[in-house]
C-alpha cells in the first residue's frame, strides 16, 4: 500500500512550496515576483523530462529551432485577435540604453507572431511543406493573479512550443491528431493521468479555430492545464500573407497548428506521485535512480563501505544512475530522509547483518517497503523493482484520478461536488455559449470543455435550459 498522503492532500499548496525548495528543485525567492531559479537537482529533472519530449518530437519529424526573445510590436499587432488577447499580459522593452525605441519590443508571450515572418521567407512551394518546428524557451506574461512557483509564473522558464505548417486544412487536422498522440505518449511515460477536452469557444487560444487541452487533477481538487493543442487554420498565414505555390501553380495560404507544454508538465510529475515524504520520481526521469546508504557498525565501517562501492560499480554497468552516500556527518536515518524527499526511486541499504548474509536491503520509494536480495542478484533486483514501480505509479495515479471524475445530471449535485473540491464533474450540455457561461456562474467553476478522448452517445437534458443535451461538458475548479 502507498504511504499515507495527509499533508500532500490536506495542505497541497504548502506541501508543493516546501518540497520545491527543500528537495532542491526550484528556489522561488528571486527578487522579481513570478520568477524562480531552477536549482541543480531540479534542473536535472527538467532536462530529463524535456529529453523525453524531445525524443517523441524528433521521432515524428519535428525539428528543434530557436527564435529570438524580442517581438516587435508591429509583428504582434498583425493578428488582431492575438494582440488583443495578450496586450494586457506583455512585458515591453521601450528603451535601448538611454534612447527610446521607435518600435516597442514585447518579451515573447508566445511565438506565433515571431515565427510567422520567417515562414513567409522560408516557405515558397508545396515542396517546403509540411514544416514542423519546435523550441524550448522562456516566455513572459504579466500575470495579475497570485503567482505560484511553476504553476503560474510571470517568467515561464520552460516552454516547449511546436509550430507546424501545412498545405491543406485536412493535413493540419491530421497534425492535430499526431500532436495529441505525442502528448498522450509523453504523459503516459511520466505516469501522469489526464483528461483531454475541447475548450469552449470563449476559452480557446486567441487566433485559433479551436483548442484542445490536457488537464490533470491536483490533490486539492483543482485541475491544472498541462498541455494545449491548437488548430490555427489560416488566421496567422493570412495576417502575415504566408503563401505557397501549389502543384498546379496557384498561390494558397498555408494552414498552421501550434501546441505547447510548459513547466507545468514537470510540476505534474512532482504533484501526481508525491506523498508526505516528498516527491516520487519515475525511474525514466530520475537524475539518481538508486541511492546506496551504508548502515555502519563500529569496527565494520570499511567493509560495509567497500560492499557499497562494489554494489555501486555493478549497477553503473547496467547502466544505472547511482549515488553512493558515504557522508560521515549524517546518520543513516537522515540520509534516508534526504533521498526520500528527492524522490529517488530505489534505495539500497547495507549494514553488518546484510554483509554477513551476503545480502542488500532494497526499498522502493513509492511504497517504502523493504525487501532483501542476494548481493550477487542486485542488478536484476533493481531492474525488476524499477519496472514494477513504473507500472504501479501509472496504475495508482490513473485509479486515483478516475475515482474523482463524477458524471451527474443535477445542478445541485454538481454544485455540491465542486463546493467540497471533489474533482472533475461531467454534466449534459446543450452546447450553447449562453448556457455554458451560466453553468460556470452557477457552479462557480470553469468549463474545461467537451471530452475529446471518449466517444459516447449523449443522453439527458442541459442542466441550464432543459433542452436536449448534445455534449457532455467537464466542469472543475482550476488553477
VOBA-330607 format. One record per residue: residue in one letter; y, z, x of N, C-alpha, C in turn. Coordinates in steps of 0.2 Angstrom, whole numbers, plus 5000, padded with zeros to 4 digits. Atoms other than C-alpha are relative to their C-alpha. Layout:
<rs>
aYZXYZXYZX
...
</rs>
This chain:
<rs>
x499450005004500050005000500650005004
x499350004996501849965006500350075000
x499749945000502850115011500550004994
x499549995005504050184998500749985002
x499450034998505750104997500550034996
x499549975004506850234990500749985001
x499350024999508450204999500149935000
x499950085001508150015000500149984993
x499950025007508050014981500650044997
x499549955004509150164976500749995003
x499350004997510650134988500049945005
x500150064996510449954994500649985004
x499450024997512249924999500050045007
x499949964994512250075011499449995005
x500650014996510450035017500249935005
x499950064996511049855022500550015005
x499549994995512649905031499750045006
x500249954994511750045041499549965004
x500550034997510249935045500349945005
x499750054996511349795052500250025006
x499749984993512249895065499450045004
x500449954996510850025069499449965003
x500550044998509549885071500249955005
x499750054995510749785082500049934998
x500050075002510949635071500749984999
x499350025001512749625066500550075000
x499549945000514249745070500649974996
x499450025005515549725056500650035001
x499449974999516849825064500549965004
x499550054997517849675071500650014996
x499449985003519649705068500349944996
x499750055005519849555056499550014994
x500449995006519249585038499649944999
x500450065002517749475033499749975006
x500350034994517149445051499650055004
x500549964997515749515061499749975006
x500350024994514849505078499350004999
x500850005000513049445079499850035007
x500249974994512349565091499349975003
x500650034997510949515104499449994996
x500650015003509449555094500149964993
x499950035006510149495078500149925001
x499950074998510649335087499449965001
x500750034999508849305092499749994993
x500250015006508349325074500349944997
x499750065002509649205069499849935003
x500250064996509149075082499349984998
x500650025003507349085076499949984993
x500050025007507749065058500349935000
x499750075000508848915062499549955003
x500450044997507548845073499449974995
x500450025005506348845059500349954995
x499750055004507548755048500249935004
x499950064996507948635062499449955000
x500650045000506148585063499949964994
x500150035006506048545045500449944999
x499550055001507648445045499849945005
x500250064995507148345061499449964998
x500650035002505448315054500149954994
x499950045006506148225039500649955001
x499550064998507348105049500750025000
x499349984999508948215049500250005008
x499850004993509948205065500650065000
x499449954999511048355071500649975004
x499350034997512848325075500550065000
x499549955000514448425077500749974999
x499350025001516148395069500550055001
x499549964998517748465073500150064994
x499849945005518348635065500649994996
x499450015004520048575060500049944996
x499950055005520348465045500749994998
x499450015002521948385042500150004992
x499949995007522748425025500049934996
x500050075003522948235022499349984998
x500750025001521048215023499750054994
x500349955005520648375012500349984993
x499750025006521848304999499849944997
x500250065002521048144997499550004994
x500549995006519648204985500350064996
x499549955004520748294971499650064998
x500449945003519348404963499850055006
x500249964994518848464981500650045002
x499449964997520548514987500250054995
x499849955005520948594970499650065000
x500549945000519348704972500250045006
x499949964994519748754990500750025002
x499349994997521648764991500250075000
x499949935000521648944987499650045005
x500549974995520248985000500149985007
x500050034993520848885015500450055005
x499649974995521548965031500349945003
x499650054997522948855038500250015007
x499750004994523448815055500749964999
x499350035002525348775054500449995007
x499650014994525948785072499549985006
x500350014994525448715089500450035005
x499549974996526148835101500650034996
x499449985003527948865096500249944995
x499850055004528048695087499749994993
x500350015007527748675068499749935000
x500450065001526448545064500349964995
x499850045006526948395054499550004994
x500649995005525248405045499650065001
x500449944999524448565042499249995001
x500750004999522648595048499650054996
x500449955003521348685037499450025005
x500749984997519948785046499549984995
x500550035004518448705039499750054995
x500349965005517948775022499349974998
x500650045000516548645021500249935003
x499850064996516448475029500049934997
x500050065003516348335016500649965002
x499450044998518148285020500149995007
x500050024992517948295039499549955001
x500650054998516348185039500249934997
x499950065004516948055026500449955004
x499750054996518247975038499649975005
x500550024995516947955051499549954997
x500550055003515647875039500349944999
x499750075001516947745035500049965006
x500050044994516947695053499349985002
x500750004998515047715056499649954995
x500450035005514347635040500349934998
x499750065001514647445039499549964995
x500450045004513047365031499450054998
x500649975002511447415022499550025006
x500449984994510647425039500150065003
x499849934997511547585043499850054995
x500249955005510847665028499250014999
x499649945001510147795025500250035006
x499849964995511047905036500050084998
x500149935001510548095037500250045005
x499749954995511648215047500050074998
x499849925002511748405048500350035006
x499749964995512648535058499950074998
x500049935001512648715061500650035003
x499349984998514448785061500250064997
x499649955004515648915056500449974995
x499650025005516548895040500550064998
x499549955002518148995034500249994993
x499850005006518549045017500450074998
x499649945001519949165012499750044993
x500349965006518849275000500550054998
x499649955003519949384989499650064998
x500549955002518449484983499850045006
x500249954994517749634993499549965004
x500450034996516949565008499450045002
x500649964998515149615013499749975006
x500250044994514349585030499449954998
x500550055001513349425030500149974993
x500150025007513349415011500749974997
x499350035002515249375008500550015006
x499550004994516249335024500649964999
x499550055000517849255027499949955006
x500250054995517149185043499250004999
x500750015000515349125039499849975006
x500250014993514649125056499449965001
x500650054999513049025052500049964993
x500050055006513248875040499649945002
x500350064999511948745040500249954995
x499850045005512648595031499749935001
x500350075000511748425028500449954996
x499650055004512648265023499749945001
x500450065000511748105018500349954997
x499750065003512247935014499549954998
x500550045003511347805003500349944997
x499750065003511447634996500050004993
x500050005008511047674978499950074998
x500149945003511047814966499350035000
x500749985000509147814965499850035007
x500149974993509047844984500350075001
x499749934999510247984983499650054996
x500449955004509248064969499350025004
x500649994996507648044980500250055006
x499849954995508648134994500150074997
x499949945003509048274982499350045000
x500749985001507148294979499750025007
x500349984993506748294998500450075002
x499649944998508148425001499750064996
x500349945003507348544988499450015003
x500749984996505648524996500150035006
x499949974993506348565013500250074999
x499849945001507248715006499450054998
x500649965002505648774997499650025006
x500449994994504648755013500350055004
x499649964995505948845023499950074997
x500049945003506048995011499250035000
x500749985000504148995009499750035007
x500249984993503849005028500350075002
x499749944999505049155028499850064995
x500349965005504149235013500650034996
x499549985004505749245003499949964993
x500150035007505449214984500749984997
x499450035003506749114974499949974994
x500050045006507149034958500549945001
x499650064999507848854958500449984993
x499650015007509248824944500549955001
x499550055000510348684940500650034997
x499449965002512048764939500449974994
x499750035006513048744923500649955003
x499550054998514448604923500650045004
x499449974998515848734926499950045007
x500249964994514948814941499749955006
x500250054995514548654951500450005006
x499650014995515148614968500649954999
x499550045002516848534967499949935003
x500150074998516648344968499349985000
x500750025001514848344964499849984993
x500250015006513948264950499650064997
x500349945002512848414949499850045006
x500249964995512248564959499450044998
x500649965001510548644961500050065005
x500049954996510448814968499450045001
x500649964999509148934976500350074999
x499849935000509349124971499550045001
x500549954999508449274977500350064996
x499849945003508449444969500050065005
x500049954995509049594979499850074996
x500349945003508349774976500550044995
x499549975004509949824967500149964993
x500050035006509549704953500549945000
x499550065000510949574958499649945004
x500250064997510549394963500449985006
x499750024995511049314979499949935001
x500150074999511349124981499949995007
x500250014993510449074997499949935002
x500050074998510548884996500249964994
x499750045005511348744987499849925002
x500150074999510948554985500549974995
x499650045004512248434978499949935000
x499950075000512248254972500749994999
x499350025000513948194976500249944997
x499950075003513748024968500549965005
x499650044996515147914974500750035000
x499449975000516548034972500450005007
x499750004993516948054991500049935003
x499950074997516547874995500549964997
x499550045003517747804983500750035002
x499449974998519047934988500249985007
x499850024993518947885006499849925001
x500150075000518447705002499449985005
x500650014996516747705011499549954997
x500450055003515847545008499549975005
x500550044995514347445015499949934997
x500250075002513847265014499350004998
x500750015003512347235003499649945003
x500450064998510947115007500249934998
x499750065002511746984997500849995001
x499350014997513447005005500650034996
x499549965004514347114992500250065003
x499849934997515347274996499950054994
x500149945005514747434987500250065004
x499949934997515247614989499350035001
x500649964998513947724997499950064995
x500149945004513147864987499850065005
x500049954995513148034996499750074996
x500349935002512248214995500250045005
x499949954994512548375004499650064997
x500449945001511548535005500150055005
x499949954995511848695014499750074999
x500249934999511148865019500450045004
x499649974995512248995026499650065003
x500349944997511949165035499650044995
x500349975005511349225018499249985001
x500750024999509649135022499750055005
x500349954995509449255037500050074996
x500049945004510049405026499450014995
x500550005005508749355013499450035003
x500649974997507349395025500050075002
x499949924999508049565030500050044994
x499949965007508349615012499350004997
x500650005004506749555004499450045003
x500649964997505449635016500250075002
x499849944998506449785020499750064997
x500249945003506049965017500450065003
x499649944998506650145020500050015008
x500150004993506150125039500549955003
x499650054997507249975042499849934997
x500250075002506949785042499249995001
x500650024998505249705042500049925001
x499950074998505149535051499349964999
x500650044999503849395048499949985007
x500250024993502949355064500449945003
x499750074998503649175064500750015003
x499349994997505449235067500250065004
x499949934997505249405075500149985008
x499950014993506049405093499550035004
x500649964996504749535098499550004994
x500550005005503149515089499550065001
x500449944999502249655097500350055005
x499749944996502949825104499450045003
x500649964997501749915116500350075002
x499749934998502150105117499450055003
x500549954997501150225129500150074997
x500049935002500750395122499850045006
x500249974994500750495138499750075000
x500349934999499750645143500150025007
x499949984993500150755158499549985005
x500550024995499250685173499749944999
x500350075001498750525165500549954998
x499450055001500450435164499849935003
x500050064996500050305177499449964997
x500550055003498350245170500149984993
x499850025007499050245152500549945001
x499550064999500550135158499649945003
x500350064997499350025168499649964994
x500450035006498249995152500549964996
x499550035004499849955143500249935003
x499850064996500349825156499549954999
x500550055001498649745155500049974994
x500050025006498749735137500649954999
x499450045000500449655138499949935003
x500250064997499849525150499549964996
x500550045004498349475139500449974994
x499650035006499549455124500549945002
x499550054998500849355134499649935001
x500450064999499449225137499849964994
x500250045006499149185119500449944998
x499549954998500749165120500250054994
x499749955005501549315111500650035003
x499449964998503249395112499950075000
x500249934999502949565119500650045003
x499549954996504049715123499650065002
x500449944997503249845134500550065001
x499549955000504150005131499850065004
x500149954995504050115147500650055001
x499549964999505650205144499850075000
x500249934999505450385151500550054997
x499549955003506950465142499950004992
x500150005007506250435124499250034999
x500749985002504750525116499649944996
x500450055004503350415108500349994993
x499750005006504050465091500749964999
x499450035000505750405095500049925001
x500250074999505050235101499749974994
x500350035006504050215085500649994995
x499550015005505650235075500549945002
x499650064998506650115086499749934998
x500350065001505349975084499949994992
x500050015008505150005065500649984997
x499450025003506949995062500249935001
x499850074998507049825071499549964997
x500550045004505549765060499549965005
x500550044996504349715075499450014996
x500650015004502849655066499450055001
x500649964998501449745076500250055006
x499949954994501549905087499350025002
x500649984997500149945099500150075004
x499949944996499950125105499450015004
x500649984996498850185119500150075003
x500049934997498550365123499450025003
x500649984996497250465133499449994996
x500650015004495950455119499849935000
x500250075000496150275117499849975007
x500250024993496050255136499250025001
x500749984999494350355136499549954997
x500450045005493650245122500049935001
x499950074999494250085129500349964993
x499850035006495250055113500850005000
x499350005002497050025106500150024993
x499949985007497850095091500649954998
x499550055002498749955081500350014993
x499649985007500049975067500449944998
x499650055004500649845055500750034998
x499349975002502549865052500050004992
x499950005007502449825033499650054997
x500449945003501049955029500150065004
x500049944995501250075044499350035000
x500749974999499350095043499849995007
x500350014994498450125059499349985000
x500750024999496850045065499949995007
x500250014993495950055081499549945001
x500450064998495249905090499850015007
x500250004993494249875106500549975004
x499550034996495449845120499949935002
x500250074998494449685125500249954994
x499950055006494749615107500850004998
x499349995002496649655107500449934998
x499650075002497249465107499749984993
x500350025007496049425092500350054995
x499749955005496649585083500749994998
x499350015001498449545085500149934996
x499950065004498249365079499750014993
x500349995007497149425064500550044996
x499549965004498449555059500649964999
x499450045001499949435061499949954994
x500250045006499049315049500050044993
x500149965007498649455036500750024998
x499349975002500449525037500449944997
x499650055002501249355035499849984992
x500250015007500149325019500250054995
x499849945005500449495012500750004999
x499350005001502349485015500249954994
x499950055005502349325005499850024993
x500349985006501249384991500450064997
x499749945003502049554989500749994998
x499350025002503849484989500049964993
x500150045006503349354976499950044994
x500249955006502549484965500650044998
x499449965002504049594966500549974996
x499550045004505249464960499749984993
x500250025006504149394947500050054994
x500049945004503949564939500750024997
x499349995002505849564937500449944997
x499750055004506149404928499750004993
x500249985007506149434909500249944996
x499850055005506149304895500150044993
x499949965007506949374879500449954995
x499650045005507649294863500450044996
x499549965004508849434858500650015005
x499449994996510649454864500050075002
x500049934999510449644863499550025006
x500549984995508849644874500349975007
x499750024993509749534887500550055002
x499549954998511249654887499750065003
x500449944998510049804889499749995007
x500350024994509149724903500550005006
x499550014995510649674913500450065001
x499649944999511549834910499750055004
x500449954995510149934919499849965006
x500150044993510149794933499249995001
x500750014999508349754929499849945004
x500250074997508349574936500349944997
x499850075003508449394930499850004993
x500150015007508549364911500049934998
x500050065002508049204904500050004992
x499950005007508649154886500049934998
x499950075003508649004875500749984999
x499350025000510248904875500149934997
x499950075003510948754866500249955005
x499850044995511648684881500849995000
x499250015001513548684875500350055005
x499649964995514848744888500350064996
x499749945003515648854875499650064999
x500549955001514048944871499950045007
x500149974993513748964890500550055002
x499549954998515449044893500050064996
x500049945004515249154878499450055002
x500649964998513549214884500250045006
x499849964994514249264901500550064998
x499549945002515649364892499650054996
x500449955004514349444880499650055005
x500549964996513149504894500350025006
x499749984994514449524907499649985007
x500450024994513449424920500149935001
x499950074999513349254927499449954998
x500550045002512449104921499849965007
x500250034994511349044936499849934998
x500250075002510848884926499450004997
x500650015003509348804919499549995005
x500650014995507648804928499949935002
x500150064997507448664940499350005003
x500650004997505748724946499450014995
x500649995005504748734930500249944994
x499950055005504448604916499650044994
x500349975005504048684899500349984993
x499750025007504348644880500450064998
x499549955002505848744874499950014993
x500049985007505748844858500550054999
x499549955002506948954849500749984999
x499350025001508748964845500550035005
x499449984996510348984855500250074998
x499849935002510749164856500750014998
x499350005001512549124854500249974993
x499850045006512748994840499450004995
x500650005005510949004832499849934999
x500250075001510748814834499349995004
x500650014996509048744841500250005008
x499949994992508948784860499749935003
x500250064996508748634872499850025007
x500149984993508648734888499850075000
x500049934998508148904895500550005005
x499549994995509548974905499950075003
x500149934996509449114918500750035000
x499449965000510749254917499950065005
x500149944996510949384930500750035003
x499549984996512149494939500049975007
x500050044993512649414956500550025005
x499649994995513449434972500549945001
</rs>
